[in-house]
Amino acid sequence: MSSQDAPREFSRPSAFWPILLACAIPILPPIFLEWTREPARWLGAEALELAENHQFPEAARKLEVALDRYPGSVQLLEHQTKLLVKWADTELPWRRGTGADAPDSEQAKQLLEQAVQTLQRMIEADNSLAVQAYRQWCGELQLRLGRGDEAVKQWKAIAERRGGMPEPELLNGYAYYRALANQELPEALEQVDRALAFRTKPSPARTGYLDTRGYILYRMGRFADALTDLDAAVEAFRKEEFEKFDREKQMQLLSSMKLVEEIDLRVRESFATLLYHRMLALEALGESERATTDRKEIESLLPGYDGRELR
């Protein structure tokens, strides 16, 4: 038989490509999605860099252009919220400058209103656990606008969904916002008592929970009980957090003066808030000398502090 007459060998289809395709299909959409997010991240980062230099109108325009190109981008919406809040802060006489009262500046109020609207879009667009953080942020801004009811509603939604934070943290956060809004104080007290039952040993978390309970008791008119908790919280924070903060050591660890300064400010603000809560209880008890001492320490921690509510 000649080679031309030999039976033809048909090659079987290779299984390689179908297997490769089957493996690739599940991962291609996330890769594509991540690829499309990159330009949004770049544009958002550029806008925030402008905001760092207080070029707020230019930063806002850049983000508007970016959102036109990538509508619904949660990353860009988050950048927009940060921009609006930072812009609002510069309009206020005090950096964080807020409490249960609305901002003095009409411009700041409008900017915070826009930030709340942006966060609502993020909450509607994202089904992940990140929504819990967006709701916390939204609740904080609602308080800044003097809307305690709306702030508490955000925490109610967080509690109903659960997930995303440990139970004691959830209980304490919800209780604290109820106290800040001066609402449902017996329920708030019950919540923080439950949170404290999780943290029986000294810790930063327990210090925060004691401060929450002290503030709730102050709101309830139980000033002596409030002072007991607030004294414990202030002294624990002073000893374990404030006095142990070492700027030089932090610089060696982080190699970023800007980051160290931000951490330093957060520590000072946290301590000042505890002192402010204790000052309220002392004033209610008629202990004006100790209250004045706390007020002076707050002013030393936060130069330029103008007496606004700290939280």
Residue pairs with C-beta under 8 A, 6 or more apart in sequence:
36 70
37 73
37 75
39 66
39 69
39 70
40 66
40 69
40 70
40 73
40 75
40 76
41 75
43 62
43 63
43 65
43 66
43 69
43 70
43 76
44 63
44 66
44 75
44 76
44 78
44 79
45 79
46 62
47 59
47 60
47 62
47 63
47 66
47 79
47 80
47 83
48 59
48 79
48 82
48 83
50 56
50 58
50 59
50 62
51 59
51 82
51 83
51 86
51 87
54 90
56 83
56 86
56 87
56 90
59 83
60 80
60 83
60 87
63 76
63 79
63 80
63 83
66 73
66 76
67 73
67 76
67 77
67 80
70 76
72 125
74 122
74 125
74 126
74 130
77 118
77 119
77 121
77 122
77 125
78 122
80 115
80 118
81 115
81 118
81 119
81 122
81 137
84 111
84 112
84 114
84 115
84 118
85 111
85 112
85 115
85 141
87 111
88 103
88 105
88 107
88 108
88 109
88 111
88 112
88 115
89 95
89 96
89 97
89 108
91 103
91 105
91 107
91 108
91 111
92 98
92 103
92 104
92 105
92 108
93 104
93 304
93 306
94 302
94 304
94 305
94 306
94 308
95 304
96 269
97 103
97 306
97 308
98 143
98 144
98 308
98 309
98 311
99 143
99 308
99 309
99 310
99 311
100 143
100 146
100 148
100 180
100 181
100 182
100 309
101 146
101 308
101 309
102 109
102 144
102 145
102 146
103 109
103 112
103 144
103 145
109 145
112 141
112 144
112 145
113 145
115 141
116 138
116 141
116 142
116 145
119 134
119 137
119 138
119 141
120 138
122 131
122 134
123 131
123 134
123 135
123 138
126 134
129 163
129 164
130 164
131 161
131 164
132 158
132 161
132 163
132 164
132 165
133 164
135 154
135 155
135 157
135 158
136 154
136 155
136 158
136 173
138 154
139 150
139 151
139 152
139 153
139 154
139 155
139 177
140 151
142 148
142 150
142 151
142 154
143 151
143 177
143 180
143 181
143 311
148 180
148 181
148 182
148 183
149 181
149 183
151 177
151 180
151 181
152 177
152 178
152 181
152 183
152 184
154 177
155 173
155 174
155 177
155 178
156 174
158 164
158 165
158 170
158 173
158 174
159 170
159 174
162 170
165 173
167 195
167 198
168 194
168 195
168 198
168 199
168 205
168 209
169 195
169 205
171 191
171 192
171 194
171 195
172 191
172 192
172 195
172 205
172 208
172 209
172 212
174 188
174 191
175 187
175 188
175 189
175 191
175 192
175 195
175 212
175 213
175 216
176 188
176 192
176 212
176 215
178 184
178 185
178 187
178 188
178 191
178 216
179 185
179 188
179 212
179 215
179 216
179 219
180 311
182 219
185 216
185 219
185 220
186 220
188 216
189 213
189 216
189 217
189 220
192 209
192 212
192 213
192 216
193 213
195 209
195 212
196 206
196 209
196 210
196 213
199 205
199 206
199 209
200 206
202 236
202 240
204 237
204 240
204 241
206 236
207 233
207 236
207 237
207 240
207 241
208 233
210 229
210 230
210 232
210 233
210 236
211 229
211 230
211 233
211 273
211 274
211 277
213 229
214 226
214 227
214 228
214 229
214 230
214 233
214 277
214 278
214 281
215 226
215 230
215 277
216 226
217 223
217 225
217 226
217 229
218 226
218 230
218 277
218 280
218 281
218 284
223 281
223 284
223 285
224 285
226 281
227 278
227 281
227 282
227 285
230 274
230 277
230 278
230 281
231 278
233 274
233 277
233 278
234 271
234 274
234 275
234 278
237 270
237 271
237 274
238 271
241 267
241 270
241 271
242 267
242 268
242 271
245 263
245 264
245 267
247 260
247 264
250 260
250 263
250 264
251 257
251 260
254 260
268 301
268 302
269 301
269 302
269 310
271 301
272 297
272 298
272 301
272 302
272 305
272 310
273 310
273 311
275 294
275 297
275 298
275 301
276 294
276 298
276 309
276 310
277 310
278 294
279 291
279 294
279 295
279 298
282 288
282 290
282 291
282 294
283 291
298 305
298 310
299 305
